[in-house]
């Protein structure tokens, strides 16, 4: 599986709108270590994005 496939699987799980049949097929082929690393990376990027947006909003409106 490619990193893009892992990222797509993680993002679908964040939204919670993945079909069960598709998820079962993908979970049979994943490597847990890569899945955890990609999940932590995406969560970190999301936190960085929120932090940046808050800093921009505070500087703009104060």
PDB file of N, H, CA, C and O in Angstrom:
ATOM      1  N   UNK A   1       0.844  -1.186   0.000  1.00  0.00           N
ATOM      2  CA  UNK A   1       0.000   0.000   0.000  1.00  0.00           C
ATOM      3  C   UNK A   1       0.884   1.242   0.000  1.00  0.00           C
ATOM      4  O   UNK A   1       1.970   1.248   0.579  1.00  0.00           O
ATOM      5  N   UNK A   2       0.410   2.275  -0.648  1.00  0.00           N
ATOM      6  H   UNK A   2      -0.473   2.271  -1.119  1.00  0.00           H
ATOM      7  CA  UNK A   2       1.167   3.523  -0.709  1.00  0.00           C
ATOM      8  C   UNK A   2       0.796   4.416   0.484  1.00  0.00           C
ATOM      9  O   UNK A   2      -0.206   4.195   1.165  1.00  0.00           O
ATOM     10  N   UNK A   3       1.626   5.413   0.707  1.00  0.00           N
ATOM     11  H   UNK A   3       2.440   5.592   0.154  1.00  0.00           H
ATOM     12  CA  UNK A   3       1.350   6.346   1.801  1.00  0.00           C
ATOM     13  C   UNK A   3       0.051   7.107   1.559  1.00  0.00           C
ATOM     14  O   UNK A   3      -0.650   7.468   2.504  1.00  0.00           O
ATOM     15  N   UNK A   4      -0.262   7.347   0.299  1.00  0.00           N
ATOM     16  H   UNK A   4       0.307   7.053  -0.468  1.00  0.00           H
ATOM     17  CA  UNK A   4      -1.519   8.023  -0.023  1.00  0.00           C
ATOM     18  C   UNK A   4      -2.721   7.172   0.385  1.00  0.00           C
ATOM     19  O   UNK A   4      -3.728   7.702   0.854  1.00  0.00           O
ATOM     20  N   UNK A   5      -2.616   5.875   0.210  1.00  0.00           N
ATOM     21  H   UNK A   5      -1.798   5.445  -0.171  1.00  0.00           H
ATOM     22  CA  UNK A   5      -3.697   4.977   0.635  1.00  0.00           C
ATOM     23  C   UNK A   5      -3.864   5.009   2.155  1.00  0.00           C
ATOM     24  O   UNK A   5      -4.983   5.031   2.668  1.00  0.00           O
ATOM     25  N   UNK A   6      -2.740   5.012   2.858  1.00  0.00           N
ATOM     26  H   UNK A   6      -1.832   4.994   2.440  1.00  0.00           H
ATOM     27  CA  UNK A   6      -2.802   5.106   4.319  1.00  0.00           C
ATOM     28  C   UNK A   6      -3.431   6.422   4.755  1.00  0.00           C
ATOM     29  O   UNK A   6      -4.279   6.454   5.647  1.00  0.00           O
ATOM     30  N   UNK A   7      -3.006   7.504   4.117  1.00  0.00           N
ATOM     31  H   UNK A   7      -2.317   7.479   3.392  1.00  0.00           H
ATOM     32  CA  UNK A   7      -3.547   8.818   4.481  1.00  0.00           C
ATOM     33  C   UNK A   7      -5.044   8.884   4.202  1.00  0.00           C
ATOM     34  O   UNK A   7      -5.802   9.437   4.999  1.00  0.00           O
ATOM     35  N   UNK A   8      -5.470   8.324   3.078  1.00  0.00           N
ATOM     36  H   UNK A   8      -4.854   7.875   2.431  1.00  0.00           H
ATOM     37  CA  UNK A   8      -6.897   8.325   2.741  1.00  0.00           C
ATOM     38  C   UNK A   8      -7.688   7.516   3.768  1.00  0.00           C
ATOM     39  O   UNK A   8      -8.777   7.917   4.177  1.00  0.00           O
ATOM     40  N   UNK A   9      -7.134   6.380   4.180  1.00  0.00           N
ATOM     41  H   UNK A   9      -6.249   6.054   3.848  1.00  0.00           H
ATOM     42  CA  UNK A   9      -7.811   5.548   5.172  1.00  0.00           C
ATOM     43  C   UNK A   9      -7.914   6.276   6.516  1.00  0.00           C
ATOM     44  O   UNK A   9      -8.950   6.212   7.177  1.00  0.00           O
ATOM     45  N   UNK A  10      -6.860   6.955   6.915  1.00  0.00           N
ATOM     46  H   UNK A  10      -6.018   7.007   6.378  1.00  0.00           H
ATOM     47  CA  UNK A  10      -6.870   7.705   8.172  1.00  0.00           C
ATOM     48  C   UNK A  10      -7.887   8.844   8.108  1.00  0.00           C
ATOM     49  O   UNK A  10      -8.653   9.043   9.050  1.00  0.00           O
ATOM     50  N   UNK A  11      -7.898   9.581   7.018  1.00  0.00           N
ATOM     51  H   UNK A  11      -7.275   9.419   6.252  1.00  0.00           H
ATOM     52  CA  UNK A  11      -8.827  10.706   6.899  1.00  0.00           C
ATOM     53  C   UNK A  11     -10.275  10.240   6.896  1.00  0.00           C
ATOM     54  O   UNK A  11     -11.129  10.892   7.495  1.00  0.00           O
ATOM     55  N   UNK A  12     -10.571   9.121   6.232  1.00  0.00           N
ATOM     56  H   UNK A  12      -9.878   8.591   5.744  1.00  0.00           H
ATOM     57  CA  UNK A  12     -11.936   8.581   6.286  1.00  0.00           C
ATOM     58  C   UNK A  12     -12.308   8.216   7.716  1.00  0.00           C
ATOM     59  O   UNK A  12     -13.447   8.426   8.135  1.00  0.00           O
ATOM     60  N   UNK A  13     -11.357   7.673   8.468  1.00  0.00           N
ATOM     61  H   UNK A  13     -10.432   7.502   8.128  1.00  0.00           H
ATOM     62  CA  UNK A  13     -11.668   7.296   9.845  1.00  0.00           C
ATOM     63  C   UNK A  13     -11.859   8.521  10.735  1.00  0.00           C
ATOM     64  O   UNK A  13     -12.649   8.473  11.677  1.00  0.00           O
ATOM     65  N   UNK A  14     -11.146   9.626  10.454  1.00  0.00           N
ATOM     66  H   UNK A  14     -10.504   9.665   9.688  1.00  0.00           H
ATOM     67  CA  UNK A  14     -11.358  10.857  11.211  1.00  0.00           C
ATOM     68  C   UNK A  14     -12.779  11.369  11.029  1.00  0.00           C
ATOM     69  O   UNK A  14     -13.399  11.851  11.976  1.00  0.00           O
ATOM     70  N   UNK A  15     -13.295  11.261   9.795  1.00  0.00           N
ATOM     71  H   UNK A  15     -12.790  10.870   9.026  1.00  0.00           H
ATOM     72  CA  UNK A  15     -14.658  11.716   9.520  1.00  0.00           C
ATOM     73  C   UNK A  15     -15.705  10.696   9.959  1.00  0.00           C
ATOM     74  O   UNK A  15     -16.844  11.067  10.241  1.00  0.00           O
ATOM     75  N   UNK A  16     -15.341   9.426  10.021  1.00  0.00           N
ATOM     76  H   UNK A  16     -14.415   9.124   9.793  1.00  0.00           H
ATOM     77  CA  UNK A  16     -16.251   8.388  10.456  1.00  0.00           C
ATOM     78  C   UNK A  16     -17.300   8.011   9.434  1.00  0.00           C
ATOM     79  O   UNK A  16     -18.405   7.615   9.806  1.00  0.00           O
ATOM     80  N   UNK A  17     -16.980   8.124   8.147  1.00  0.00           N
ATOM     81  H   UNK A  17     -16.083   8.446   7.845  1.00  0.00           H
ATOM     82  CA  UNK A  17     -17.981   7.839   7.124  1.00  0.00           C
ATOM     83  C   UNK A  17     -17.518   6.747   6.167  1.00  0.00           C
ATOM     84  O   UNK A  17     -17.918   6.747   5.003  1.00  0.00           O
ATOM     85  N   UNK A  18     -16.698   5.832   6.621  1.00  0.00           N
ATOM     86  H   UNK A  18     -16.373   5.832   7.567  1.00  0.00           H
ATOM     87  CA  UNK A  18     -16.188   4.743   5.779  1.00  0.00           C
ATOM     88  C   UNK A  18     -17.133   3.552   5.842  1.00  0.00           C
ATOM     89  O   UNK A  18     -17.639   3.201   6.908  1.00  0.00           O
ATOM     90  N   UNK A  19     -17.365   2.929   4.677  1.00  0.00           N
ATOM     91  H   UNK A  19     -16.954   3.214   3.811  1.00  0.00           H
ATOM     92  CA  UNK A  19     -18.188   1.718   4.652  1.00  0.00           C
ATOM     93  C   UNK A  19     -17.430   0.569   5.295  1.00  0.00           C
ATOM     94  O   UNK A  19     -16.208   0.485   5.179  1.00  0.00           O
ATOM     95  N   UNK A  20     -18.138  -0.300   5.959  1.00  0.00           N
ATOM     96  H   UNK A  20     -19.132  -0.232   6.054  1.00  0.00           H
ATOM     97  CA  UNK A  20     -17.511  -1.404   6.692  1.00  0.00           C
ATOM     98  C   UNK A  20     -16.792  -2.382   5.756  1.00  0.00           C
ATOM     99  O   UNK A  20     -15.690  -2.832   6.070  1.00  0.00           O
ATOM    100  N   UNK A  21     -17.391  -2.711   4.627  1.00  0.00           N
ATOM    101  H   UNK A  21     -18.286  -2.345   4.372  1.00  0.00           H
ATOM    102  CA  UNK A  21     -16.788  -3.688   3.714  1.00  0.00           C
ATOM    103  C   UNK A  21     -15.450  -3.183   3.172  1.00  0.00           C
ATOM    104  O   UNK A  21     -14.482  -3.940   3.110  1.00  0.00           O
ATOM    105  N   UNK A  22     -15.392  -1.920   2.783  1.00  0.00           N
ATOM    106  H   UNK A  22     -16.178  -1.305   2.834  1.00  0.00           H
ATOM    107  CA  UNK A  22     -14.147  -1.360   2.276  1.00  0.00           C
ATOM    108  C   UNK A  22     -13.078  -1.277   3.348  1.00  0.00           C
ATOM    109  O   UNK A  22     -11.899  -1.501   3.074  1.00  0.00           O
ATOM    110  N   UNK A  23     -13.479  -0.960   4.552  1.00  0.00           N
ATOM    111  H   UNK A  23     -14.436  -0.778   4.775  1.00  0.00           H
ATOM    112  CA  UNK A  23     -12.521  -0.847   5.652  1.00  0.00           C
ATOM    113  C   UNK A  23     -11.931  -2.212   6.002  1.00  0.00           C
ATOM    114  O   UNK A  23     -10.736  -2.320   6.278  1.00  0.00           O
ATOM    115  N   UNK A  24     -12.756  -3.242   5.991  1.00  0.00           N
ATOM    116  H   UNK A  24     -13.727  -3.154   5.766  1.00  0.00           H
ATOM    117  CA  UNK A  24     -12.255  -4.583   6.307  1.00  0.00           C
ATOM    118  C   UNK A  24     -11.232  -5.051   5.281  1.00  0.00           C
ATOM    119  O   UNK A  24     -10.232  -5.671   5.644  1.00  0.00           O
ATOM    120  N   UNK A  25     -11.467  -4.766   4.020  1.00  0.00           N
ATOM    121  H   UNK A  25     -12.280  -4.263   3.725  1.00  0.00           H
ATOM    122  CA  UNK A  25     -10.517  -5.160   2.976  1.00  0.00           C
ATOM    123  C   UNK A  25      -9.193  -4.424   3.136  1.00  0.00           C
ATOM    124  O   UNK A  25      -8.130  -5.023   2.974  1.00  0.00           O
ATOM    125  N   UNK A  26      -9.245  -3.133   3.451  1.00  0.00           N
ATOM    126  H   UNK A  26     -10.109  -2.646   3.582  1.00  0.00           H
ATOM    127  CA  UNK A  26      -8.011  -2.363   3.612  1.00  0.00           C
ATOM    128  C   UNK A  26      -7.256  -2.773   4.868  1.00  0.00           C
ATOM    129  O   UNK A  26      -6.027  -2.839   4.857  1.00  0.00           O
ATOM    130  N   UNK A  27      -7.975  -3.047   5.947  1.00  0.00           N
ATOM    131  H   UNK A  27      -8.974  -2.993   5.956  1.00  0.00           H
ATOM    132  CA  UNK A  27      -7.308  -3.413   7.196  1.00  0.00           C
ATOM    133  C   UNK A  27      -6.582  -4.747   7.098  1.00  0.00           C
ATOM    134  O   UNK A  27      -5.657  -5.006   7.868  1.00  0.00           O
ATOM    135  N   UNK A  28      -6.985  -5.584   6.173  1.00  0.00           N
ATOM    136  H   UNK A  28      -7.736  -5.374   5.547  1.00  0.00           H
ATOM    137  CA  UNK A  28      -6.309  -6.864   5.999  1.00  0.00           C
ATOM    138  C   UNK A  28      -4.927  -6.691   5.389  1.00  0.00           C
ATOM    139  O   UNK A  28      -4.089  -7.584   5.512  1.00  0.00           O
ATOM    140  N   UNK A  29      -4.666  -5.564   4.735  1.00  0.00           N
ATOM    141  H   UNK A  29      -5.347  -4.838   4.635  1.00  0.00           H
ATOM    142  CA  UNK A  29      -3.400  -5.356   4.022  1.00  0.00           C
ATOM    143  C   UNK A  29      -2.467  -4.355   4.681  1.00  0.00           C
ATOM    144  O   UNK A  29      -1.356  -4.163   4.188  1.00  0.00           O
ATOM    145  N   UNK A  30      -2.856  -3.716   5.755  1.00  0.00           N
ATOM    146  H   UNK A  30      -3.758  -3.872   6.156  1.00  0.00           H
ATOM    147  CA  UNK A  30      -2.039  -2.624   6.303  1.00  0.00           C
ATOM    148  C   UNK A  30      -0.942  -3.140   7.221  1.00  0.00           C
ATOM    149  O   UNK A  30      -1.017  -4.239   7.771  1.00  0.00           O
ATOM    150  N   UNK A  31       0.073  -2.309   7.364  1.00  0.00           N
ATOM    151  H   UNK A  31       0.134  -1.416   6.917  1.00  0.00           H
ATOM    152  CA  UNK A  31       1.139  -2.552   8.339  1.00  0.00           C
ATOM    153  C   UNK A  31       0.863  -1.614   9.509  1.00  0.00           C
ATOM    154  O   UNK A  31       0.795  -0.399   9.319  1.00  0.00           O
ATOM    155  N   UNK A  32       0.702  -2.159  10.722  1.00  0.00           N
ATOM    156  H   UNK A  32       0.758  -3.145  10.876  1.00  0.00           H
ATOM    157  CA  UNK A  32       0.307  -1.323  11.865  1.00  0.00           C
ATOM    158  C   UNK A  32       1.268  -0.173  12.164  1.00  0.00           C
ATOM    159  O   UNK A  32       0.828   0.921  12.515  1.00  0.00           O
ATOM    160  N   UNK A  33       2.560  -0.406  12.029  1.00  0.00           N
ATOM    161  H   UNK A  33       2.917  -1.295  11.744  1.00  0.00           H
ATOM    162  CA  UNK A  33       3.534   0.649  12.329  1.00  0.00           C
ATOM    163  C   UNK A  33       3.394   1.843  11.400  1.00  0.00           C
ATOM    164  O   UNK A  33       3.455   2.992  11.836  1.00  0.00           O
ATOM    165  N   UNK A  34       3.206   1.564  10.121  1.00  0.00           N
ATOM    166  H   UNK A  34       3.156   0.630   9.767  1.00  0.00           H
ATOM    167  CA  UNK A  34       3.046   2.645   9.142  1.00  0.00           C
ATOM    168  C   UNK A  34       1.729   3.368   9.387  1.00  0.00           C
ATOM    169  O   UNK A  34       1.666   4.595   9.305  1.00  0.00           O
ATOM    170  N   UNK A  35       0.684   2.615   9.687  1.00  0.00           N
ATOM    171  H   UNK A  35       0.736   1.619   9.754  1.00  0.00           H
ATOM    172  CA  UNK A  35      -0.625   3.207   9.951  1.00  0.00           C
ATOM    173  C   UNK A  35      -0.576   4.156  11.147  1.00  0.00           C
ATOM    174  O   UNK A  35      -1.150   5.244  11.097  1.00  0.00           O
ATOM    175  N   UNK A  36       0.095   3.757  12.205  1.00  0.00           N
ATOM    176  H   UNK A  36       0.561   2.873  12.245  1.00  0.00           H
ATOM    177  CA  UNK A  36       0.225   4.606  13.397  1.00  0.00           C
ATOM    178  C   UNK A  36       1.042   5.852  13.080  1.00  0.00           C
ATOM    179  O   UNK A  36       0.679   6.952  13.497  1.00  0.00           O
ATOM    180  N   UNK A  37       2.143   5.692  12.348  1.00  0.00           N
ATOM    181  H   UNK A  37       2.439   4.799  12.010  1.00  0.00           H
ATOM    182  CA  UNK A  37       2.993   6.838  12.002  1.00  0.00           C
ATOM    183  C   UNK A  37       2.241   7.846  11.137  1.00  0.00           C
ATOM    184  O   UNK A  37       2.339   9.052  11.362  1.00  0.00           O
ATOM    185  N   UNK A  38       1.498   7.365  10.158  1.00  0.00           N
ATOM    186  H   UNK A  38       1.418   6.385   9.974  1.00  0.00           H
ATOM    187  CA  UNK A  38       0.733   8.265   9.295  1.00  0.00           C
ATOM    188  C   UNK A  38      -0.371   8.950  10.100  1.00  0.00           C
ATOM    189  O   UNK A  38      -0.622  10.140   9.914  1.00  0.00           O
ATOM    190  N   UNK A  39      -1.023   8.219  10.981  1.00  0.00           N
ATOM    191  H   UNK A  39      -0.819   7.251  11.132  1.00  0.00           H
ATOM    192  CA  UNK A  39      -2.080   8.810  11.811  1.00  0.00           C
ATOM    193  C   UNK A  39      -1.556   9.901  12.729  1.00  0.00           C
ATOM    194  O   UNK A  39      -2.182  10.952  12.869  1.00  0.00           O
ATOM    195  N   UNK A  40      -0.424   9.660  13.347  1.00  0.00           N
ATOM    196  H   UNK A  40       0.084   8.806  13.233  1.00  0.00           H
ATOM    197  CA  UNK A  40       0.171  10.675  14.223  1.00  0.00           C
ATOM    198  C   UNK A  40       0.615  11.886  13.411  1.00  0.00           C
ATOM    199  O   UNK A  40       0.464  13.023  13.859  1.00  0.00           O
ATOM    200  N   UNK A  41       1.158  11.650  12.226  1.00  0.00           N
ATOM    201  H   UNK A  41       1.281  10.726  11.863  1.00  0.00           H
ATOM    202  CA  UNK A  41       1.587  12.763  11.372  1.00  0.00           C
ATOM    203  C   UNK A  41       0.410  13.628  10.944  1.00  0.00           C
ATOM    204  O   UNK A  41       0.491  14.855  10.984  1.00  0.00           O
ATOM    205  N   UNK A  42      -0.669  13.001  10.539  1.00  0.00           N
ATOM    206  H   UNK A  42      -0.736  12.004  10.507  1.00  0.00           H
ATOM    207  CA  UNK A  42      -1.849  13.757  10.113  1.00  0.00           C
ATOM    208  C   UNK A  42      -2.458  14.514  11.285  1.00  0.00           C
ATOM    209  O   UNK A  42      -2.870  15.664  11.130  1.00  0.00           O
ATOM    210  N   UNK A  43      -2.521  13.886  12.453  1.00  0.00           N
ATOM    211  H   UNK A  43      -2.187  12.952  12.579  1.00  0.00           H
ATOM    212  CA  UNK A  43      -3.047  14.571  13.636  1.00  0.00           C
ATOM    213  C   UNK A  43      -2.152  15.755  14.005  1.00  0.00           C
ATOM    214  O   UNK A  43      -2.656  16.811  14.388  1.00  0.00           O
ATOM    215  N   UNK A  44      -0.844  15.593  13.895  1.00  0.00           N
ATOM    216  H   UNK A  44      -0.435  14.736  13.583  1.00  0.00           H
ATOM    217  CA  UNK A  44       0.080  16.689  14.175  1.00  0.00           C
ATOM    218  C   UNK A  44      -0.084  17.841  13.199  1.00  0.00           C
ATOM    219  O   UNK A  44      -0.061  19.006  13.594  1.00  0.00           O
ATOM    220  N   UNK A  45      -0.249  17.513  11.923  1.00  0.00           N
ATOM    221  H   UNK A  45      -0.267  16.566  11.602  1.00  0.00           H
ATOM    222  CA  UNK A  45      -0.475  18.559  10.923  1.00  0.00           C
ATOM    223  C   UNK A  45      -1.785  19.299  11.172  1.00  0.00           C
ATOM    224  O   UNK A  45      -1.863  20.513  10.984  1.00  0.00           O
ATOM    225  N   UNK A  46      -2.804  18.572  11.592  1.00  0.00           N
ATOM    226  H   UNK A  46      -2.741  17.586  11.745  1.00  0.00           H
ATOM    227  CA  UNK A  46      -4.077  19.210  11.908  1.00  0.00           C
ATOM    228  C   UNK A  46      -3.924  20.165  13.094  1.00  0.00           C
ATOM    229  O   UNK A  46      -4.448  21.279  13.064  1.00  0.00           O
ATOM    230  N   UNK A  47      -3.219  19.740  14.123  1.00  0.00           N
ATOM    231  H   UNK A  47      -2.793  18.835  14.147  1.00  0.00           H
ATOM    232  CA  UNK A  47      -2.994  20.613  15.285  1.00  0.00           C
ATOM    233  C   UNK A  47      -2.188  21.844  14.891  1.00  0.00           C
ATOM    234  O   UNK A  47      -2.483  22.949  15.347  1.00  0.00           O
ATOM    235  N   UNK A  48      -1.178  21.665  14.052  1.00  0.00           N
ATOM    236  H   UNK A  48      -0.938  20.768  13.682  1.00  0.00           H
ATOM    237  CA  UNK A  48      -0.382  22.788  13.578  1.00  0.00           C
ATOM    238  C   UNK A  48      -1.231  23.760  12.768  1.00  0.00           C
ATOM    239  O   UNK A  48      -1.070  24.974  12.896  1.00  0.00           O
ATOM    240  N   UNK A  49      -2.117  23.252  11.951  1.00  0.00           N
ATOM    241  H   UNK A  49      -2.247  22.266  11.847  1.00  0.00           H
ATOM    242  CA  UNK A  49      -3.019  24.094  11.170  1.00  0.00           C
ATOM    243  C   UNK A  49      -3.943  24.901  12.071  1.00  0.00           C
ATOM    244  O   UNK A  49      -4.123  26.100  11.856  1.00  0.00           O
ATOM    245  N   UNK A  50      -4.530  24.260  13.077  1.00  0.00           N
ATOM    246  H   UNK A  50      -4.384  23.286  13.252  1.00  0.00           H
ATOM    247  CA  UNK A  50      -5.427  24.967  13.999  1.00  0.00           C
ATOM    248  C   UNK A  50      -4.643  26.021  14.778  1.00  0.00           C
ATOM    249  O   UNK A  50      -5.123  27.142  14.948  1.00  0.00           O
ATOM    250  N   UNK A  51      -3.454  25.683  15.250  1.00  0.00           N
ATOM    251  H   UNK A  51      -3.063  24.772  15.112  1.00  0.00           H
ATOM    252  CA  UNK A  51      -2.631  26.626  16.003  1.00  0.00           C
ATOM    253  C   UNK A  51      -2.284  27.847  15.148  1.00  0.00           C
ATOM    254  O   UNK A  51      -2.335  28.980  15.628  1.00  0.00           O
ATOM    255  N   UNK A  52      -1.932  27.613  13.883  1.00  0.00           N
ATOM    256  H   UNK A  52      -1.891  26.693  13.493  1.00  0.00           H
ATOM    257  CA  UNK A  52      -1.606  28.713  12.976  1.00  0.00           C
ATOM    258  C   UNK A  52      -2.817  29.602  12.728  1.00  0.00           C
ATOM    259  O   UNK A  52      -2.704  30.828  12.730  1.00  0.00           O
ATOM    260  N   UNK A  53      -3.973  28.986  12.515  1.00  0.00           N
ATOM    261  H   UNK A  53      -4.065  27.990  12.514  1.00  0.00           H
ATOM    262  CA  UNK A  53      -5.191  29.770  12.280  1.00  0.00           C
ATOM    263  C   UNK A  53      -5.563  30.610  13.498  1.00  0.00           C
ATOM    264  O   UNK A  53      -6.003  31.750  13.349  1.00  0.00           O
ATOM    265  N   UNK A  54      -5.394  30.073  14.678  1.00  0.00           N
ATOM    266  H   UNK A  54      -5.036  29.147  14.799  1.00  0.00           H
ATOM    267  CA  UNK A  54      -5.684  30.838  15.897  1.00  0.00           C
ATOM    268  C   UNK A  54      -4.718  32.001  16.033  1.00  0.00           C
ATOM    269  O   UNK A  54      -5.134  33.107  16.378  1.00  0.00           O
ATOM    270  N   UNK A  55      -3.442  31.776  15.772  1.00  0.00           N
ATOM    271  H   UNK A  55      -3.105  30.878  15.492  1.00  0.00           H
ATOM    272  CA  UNK A  55      -2.458  32.867  15.858  1.00  0.00           C
ATOM    273  C   UNK A  55      -2.756  33.972  14.855  1.00  0.00           C
ATOM    274  O   UNK A  55      -2.637  35.153  15.183  1.00  0.00           O
ATOM    275  N   UNK A  56      -3.139  33.607  13.649  1.00  0.00           N
ATOM    276  H   UNK A  56      -3.236  32.647  13.383  1.00  0.00           H
ATOM    277  CA  UNK A  56      -3.484  34.608  12.632  1.00  0.00           C
ATOM    278  C   UNK A  56      -4.721  35.383  13.067  1.00  0.00           C
ATOM    279  O   UNK A  56      -4.771  36.604  12.917  1.00  0.00           O
ATOM    280  N   UNK A  57      -5.717  34.687  13.602  1.00  0.00           N
ATOM    281  H   UNK A  57      -5.677  33.695  13.723  1.00  0.00           H
ATOM    282  CA  UNK A  57      -6.949  35.360  14.029  1.00  0.00           C
ATOM    283  C   UNK A  57      -6.674  36.308  15.201  1.00  0.00           C
ATOM    284  O   UNK A  57      -7.226  37.408  15.242  1.00  0.00           O
ATOM    285  N   UNK A  58      -5.842  35.903  16.137  1.00  0.00           N
ATOM    286  H   UNK A  58      -5.394  35.010  16.104  1.00  0.00           H
ATOM    287  CA  UNK A  58      -5.543  36.762  17.287  1.00  0.00           C
ATOM    288  C   UNK A  58      -4.773  37.999  16.835  1.00  0.00           C
ATOM    289  O   UNK A  58      -5.044  39.098  17.318  1.00  0.00           O
ATOM    290  N   UNK A  59      -3.833  37.844  15.933  1.00  0.00           N
ATOM    291  H   UNK A  59      -3.613  36.951  15.540  1.00  0.00           H
ATOM    292  CA  UNK A  59      -3.069  39.002  15.457  1.00  0.00           C
ATOM    293  C   UNK A  59      -3.934  39.933  14.622  1.00  0.00           C
ATOM    294  O   UNK A  59      -3.761  41.151  14.658  1.00  0.00           O
ATOM    295  N   UNK A  60      -4.864  39.358  13.870  1.00  0.00           N
ATOM    296  H   UNK A  60      -5.004  38.369  13.840  1.00  0.00           H
ATOM    297  CA  UNK A  60      -5.714  40.181  12.995  1.00  0.00           C
ATOM    298  C   UNK A  60      -6.739  40.974  13.779  1.00  0.00           C
ATOM    299  O   UNK A  60      -6.971  42.147  13.485  1.00  0.00           O
ATOM    300  N   UNK A  61      -7.350  40.362  14.761  1.00  0.00           N
ATOM    301  H   UNK A  61      -7.162  39.409  15.000  1.00  0.00           H
ATOM    302  CA  UNK A  61      -8.462  40.990  15.469  1.00  0.00           C
ATOM    303  C   UNK A  61      -8.073  41.646  16.781  1.00  0.00           C
ATOM    304  O   UNK A  61      -8.956  42.064  17.530  1.00  0.00           O
ATOM    305  N   UNK A  62      -6.797  41.752  17.086  1.00  0.00           N
ATOM    306  H   UNK A  62      -6.080  41.412  16.477  1.00  0.00           H
ATOM    307  CA  UNK A  62      -6.442  42.436  18.339  1.00  0.00           C
ATOM    308  C   UNK A  62      -5.643  43.682  18.092  1.00  0.00           C
ATOM    309  O   UNK A  62      -5.266  44.371  19.039  1.00  0.00           O
TER     310      UNK A  62
END
